[in-house]
Amino acid sequence: MSLVRSLLLGLLLSIALAFTIFWIRALRAHTGPRALRRPRPLELAIGFLTDFLDTLGVGSFATTAALYRATRLVPDRELPGTLNVGHALPTVLQAVIYISAIEVDVLTLVAMIAAAMVGAFFGAGWVSGWSERRVRIGVGLALLVAASLMLGQLSGLWARAGASADALGLRGGWLVLGVLGNLLLGVLMTMGIGLYAPCMLLVAALGMNPKTAFPIMMGSCAFLMLIAAPRFVRSGSYASMPALGLALGGLPGVWIAAKLVTSLELESVRYLVLIVVAYTAASLLWAARHKSAR
């Protein structure tokens, strides 16, 4: 592993440790309905399942949002914050695994990660102040975008677009496009649009080897979630115990997926997720429209 990638991982782990300490202190300070308790088995199970699938490239945000809507564990207004806070630490573990294992140009990796962090910093401050109706509309539209991207992946559109691409990095104007694209994805991530699917599309469109999407998207998500999460924690615009369940259940889910699963037929799972995500998007937009009509 190169020195720069080692330093990048060291920085990531340092920020993750600082966030963990900050979050533990914030949880201990909670009183009343938000007082610290053990996450329920269902909250842990959702974390395990979504981050297990996330490590395999299915994505976690759309799946988690759909499960929360079905189980009514998290109010709609707190969905973006809960997703960003709860999935932060499991995503750090994913980033460590993929940045260490897959070769990618260091300049491209660092530049695109930095862009996503900047986008998330400003996006989190914006989204954390949204009303419930605005969150429903924003997340509903975000899930429709995610469903469209999933459909494109399942149809083989992206595979055909990136089939002959083998570049490990970008330079010049292509690098600028990659940076601007990931900057936008960082902003959208705080709304609840998972970065994985659009990042895979971005990497393929820019002519890079599709495998390089994994360290780029995992690293981008890990850093940007560590930047965005504290802003949601400070504003209280997240569900603390479901988020803790995501973290505690998600970490072993990531580890098992990375170490024990060498091959898995995921096409059926992706079709199921597509259906669930599309339904959840429709239900959120319907709820927002119904509230507006009253």
VOGU-3710 file (C-alpha; in Angstrom, 3 decimals, decimal comma):
1> mslvrslllg> 0,000/0,000/0,000  1,309/3,497/-0,857  2,287/5,992/1,826  -0,521/8,366/0,800  -3,178/5,668/1,127  -1,765/4,686/4,528  -1,934/8,320/5,659  -5,478/8,586/4,272  -6,592/5,553/6,283  -4,843/6,893/9,373
11> lllsialaft> -6,699/10,184/9,015  -9,998/8,347/8,505  -9,530/6,246/11,644  -8,530/9,312/13,672  -11,663/11,200/12,626  -13,769/8,094/13,308  -12,339/7,845/16,838  -13,048/11,532/17,485  -16,622/11,124/16,206  -17,155/8,016/18,361
21> ifwiralrah> -16,088/9,890/21,501  -18,265/12,877/20,565  -21,298/10,652/19,879  -20,931/8,657/23,111  -20,849/11,889/25,108  -23,915/13,180/23,267  -25,813/9,932/23,921  -24,946/10,021/27,622  -26,282/13,561/27,849  -29,715/12,543/26,564
31> tgpralrrpr> -32,624/12,555/28,997  -36,316/11,710/28,758  -37,483/9,747/25,674  -33,998/9,985/24,137  -32,174/8,677/27,207  -29,490/6,079/26,503  -30,757/2,500/26,391  -29,828/-0,702/24,654  -30,940/-0,833/20,997  -33,819/-3,237/20,388
41> plelaigflt> -33,166/-6,495/18,497  -35,039/-5,136/15,470  -32,844/-2,020/15,409  -29,703/-4,178/15,529  -31,058/-6,539/12,869  -31,738/-3,662/10,470  -28,183/-2,450/10,977  -26,736/-5,911/10,347  -28,798/-6,613/7,220  -28,421/-3,214/5,556
51> dfldtlgvgs> -24,669/-2,933/6,131  -24,128/-6,564/5,110  -25,772/-5,775/1,773  -24,017/-2,411/1,665  -20,607/-4,092/1,760  -21,608/-6,134/-1,286  -22,497/-2,968/-3,214  -26,299/-3,064/-2,863  -26,342/0,151/-0,814  -27,788/0,875/2,621
61> fattaalyra> -29,622/4,213/2,608  -32,591/3,271/0,427  -32,927/-0,134/2,107  -32,771/1,318/5,614  -35,260/4,078/4,812  -37,688/1,499/3,438  -37,368/-0,688/6,549  -37,841/2,285/8,864  -40,954/3,336/6,999  -42,346/-0,209/7,207
71> trlvpdrelp> -41,600/-0,637/10,940  -42,315/2,988/11,965  -39,123/3,050/14,029  -38,012/6,496/12,864  -40,115/9,618/12,167  -39,850/10,767/8,563  -38,237/14,068/9,534  -35,372/12,218/11,250  -34,599/9,812/8,389  -31,649/11,708/6,810
81> gtlnvghalp> -29,918/12,292/10,150  -30,438/8,733/11,378  -29,032/7,265/8,159  -25,943/9,481/8,173  -25,189/9,059/11,882  -25,975/5,354/12,194  -24,191/4,114/9,090  -21,067/6,245/9,612  -18,912/3,787/11,582  -19,816/0,649/9,552
91> tvlqaviyis> -18,964/2,608/6,407  -15,571/3,506/7,878  -14,850/-0,222/8,214  -15,910/-0,757/4,591  -13,617/2,053/3,469  -10,632/0,560/5,295  -11,264/-2,824/3,652  -11,707/-1,558/0,069  -9,065/1,189/0,069  -6,578/-1,400/1,290
101> aievdvltlv> -7,608/-4,074/-1,238  -8,356/-2,325/-4,564  -5,832/-0,353/-6,609  -6,845/3,184/-7,597  -4,984/6,372/-8,502  -4,230/8,204/-5,268  -4,795/11,734/-6,624  -8,212/10,784/-8,000  -9,164/8,997/-4,768  -8,154/11,871/-2,472
111> amiaaamvga> -9,639/14,611/-4,677  -13,025/12,919/-5,032  -13,201/12,080/-1,319  -12,378/15,694/-0,404  -15,100/16,953/-2,755  -17,706/14,673/-1,174  -16,711/15,911/2,306  -17,199/19,554/1,303  -20,594/18,773/-0,200  -21,702/16,891/2,917
121> ffgagwvsgw> -20,589/19,673/5,260  -22,834/22,221/3,600  -25,609/19,748/2,809  -25,992/18,560/6,420  -26,453/22,092/7,721  -29,128/22,673/5,109  -31,078/19,419/5,489  -30,997/19,314/9,328  -33,308/22,337/9,445  -35,956/20,971/7,086
131> serrvrigvg> -39,588/20,504/8,095  -41,164/17,046/8,102  -43,013/17,738/4,843  -39,857/18,947/3,101  -37,960/15,882/4,310  -40,709/13,612/2,982  -40,561/15,282/-0,421  -36,762/15,375/-0,478  -36,249/11,779/0,625  -39,121/10,569/-1,571
141> lallvaaslm> -37,566/12,159/-4,657  -34,142/10,884/-3,560  -35,457/7,340/-3,399  -36,996/7,673/-6,858  -33,566/8,691/-8,154  -32,017/5,729/-6,329  -34,627/3,378/-7,826  -33,892/4,716/-11,320  -30,171/4,146/-10,825  -30,800/0,622/-9,523
151> lgqlsglwar> -32,911/-0,087/-12,587  -30,098/1,138/-14,815  -27,673/-1,156/-13,015  -29,978/-4,172/-13,280  -30,609/-3,531/-16,977  -26,868/-3,674/-17,619  -26,691/-0,061/-18,837  -23,730/0,808/-16,635  -21,917/-2,432/-17,369  -22,091/-1,681/-21,080
161> agasadalgl> -21,009/1,922/-20,516  -17,921/0,878/-18,560  -17,163/-2,453/-20,193  -14,039/-1,300/-22,021  -12,860/1,185/-19,386  -9,718/0,253/-17,494  -8,286/3,569/-16,244  -7,383/3,665/-12,557  -7,489/7,445/-12,308  -8,372/10,782/-13,921
171> rggwlvlgvl> -6,411/13,843/-15,015  -7,160/17,296/-16,382  -10,757/18,120/-17,255  -11,917/14,586/-16,492  -10,615/14,921/-12,932  -12,427/18,251/-12,582  -15,662/16,583/-13,710  -15,122/13,754/-11,234  -14,537/16,198/-8,389  -17,609/18,300/-9,254
181> gnlllgvlmt> -19,720/15,167/-9,583  -18,694/13,834/-6,183  -19,220/17,286/-4,640  -22,862/17,140/-5,746  -23,198/13,546/-4,536  -21,913/14,639/-1,117  -24,709/17,204/-0,877  -27,335/14,686/-2,005  -26,038/12,084/0,461  -27,250/14,214/3,374
191> mgiglyapcm> -30,758/14,091/1,880  -30,746/10,317/2,015  -29,599/9,566/-1,550  -27,051/6,790/-1,186  -23,776/7,672/-2,919  -22,944/4,142/-4,134  -25,168/3,818/-7,189  -24,584/7,317/-8,618  -20,845/7,060/-7,875  -20,651/3,792/-9,825
201> llvaalgmnp> -22,402/5,537/-12,716  -20,057/8,539/-12,469  -16,932/6,372/-12,465  -18,157/4,360/-15,482  -19,140/7,519/-17,371  -15,660/8,992/-16,839  -14,027/5,900/-18,328  -12,552/4,368/-15,180  -12,395/0,694/-14,260  -15,708/-0,073/-12,473
211> ktafpimmgs> -13,801/-1,728/-9,607  -12,258/1,628/-8,693  -15,743/2,806/-7,708  -15,528/0,744/-4,517  -12,633/2,522/-2,760  -13,841/5,885/-4,107  -17,441/5,472/-2,986  -16,632/3,744/0,313  -13,976/6,320/1,154  -16,204/9,222/0,107
221> caflmliaap> -19,120/7,949/2,179  -16,971/7,266/5,234  -15,376/10,698/5,310  -18,491/12,659/4,392  -20,672/10,847/6,929  -18,134/11,615/9,664  -18,355/15,273/8,600  -22,159/15,379/8,315  -23,083/13,213/11,328  -21,982/15,620/14,090
231> rfvrsgsyas> -24,189/18,348/12,635  -27,232/16,070/12,807  -26,276/15,022/16,367  -25,878/18,627/17,547  -29,221/19,673/16,052  -30,980/16,586/17,453  -32,480/15,864/14,019  -31,954/12,100/14,184  -33,312/9,093/16,110  -30,523/8,235/18,528
241> mpalglalgg> -31,283/4,622/19,478  -32,146/3,376/15,974  -28,922/5,055/14,804  -26,977/3,269/17,548  -28,618/0,021/16,437  -27,396/0,660/12,890  -23,838/1,161/14,140  -23,701/-1,787/16,529  -25,509/-4,173/14,182  -23,798/-2,868/11,069
251> lpgvwiaakl> -20,177/-3,365/12,135  -20,403/-7,180/12,363  -22,529/-7,174/9,194  -19,706/-5,468/7,303  -17,067/-7,795/8,744  -18,961/-10,976/7,892  -19,807/-9,799/4,371  -16,184/-8,869/3,693  -14,563/-11,972/5,216  -16,994/-14,839/4,740
261> vtslelesvr> -18,875/-14,093/1,526  -16,842/-14,748/-1,615  -19,739/-14,944/-4,045  -23,463/-14,348/-3,742  -26,235/-14,106/-6,279  -27,525/-10,608/-5,633  -29,704/-9,950/-8,677  -32,890/-11,180/-6,987  -32,046/-9,164/-3,868  -31,511/-6,031/-5,966
271> ylvlivvayt> -34,872/-6,467/-7,708  -36,576/-6,843/-4,328  -34,808/-3,736/-3,014  -35,853/-1,849/-6,158  -39,516/-2,688/-5,572  -39,356/-1,772/-1,880  -37,524/1,494/-2,556  -40,001/2,544/-5,246  -42,917/1,783/-2,913  -41,315/3,736/-0,050
281> aasllwaarh> -40,679/6,728/-2,310  -44,318/6,734/-3,403  -45,545/6,466/0,201  -43,378/9,390/1,348  -44,523/11,621/-1,504  -48,146/10,615/-0,897  -47,811/11,454/2,817  -46,289/14,854/1,971  -49,105/15,599/-0,492  -51,764/14,461/2,000
291> ksar> -50,343/16,716/4,742  -50,180/19,651/2,342  -53,819/19,155/1,364  -55,093/19,330/4,943
//
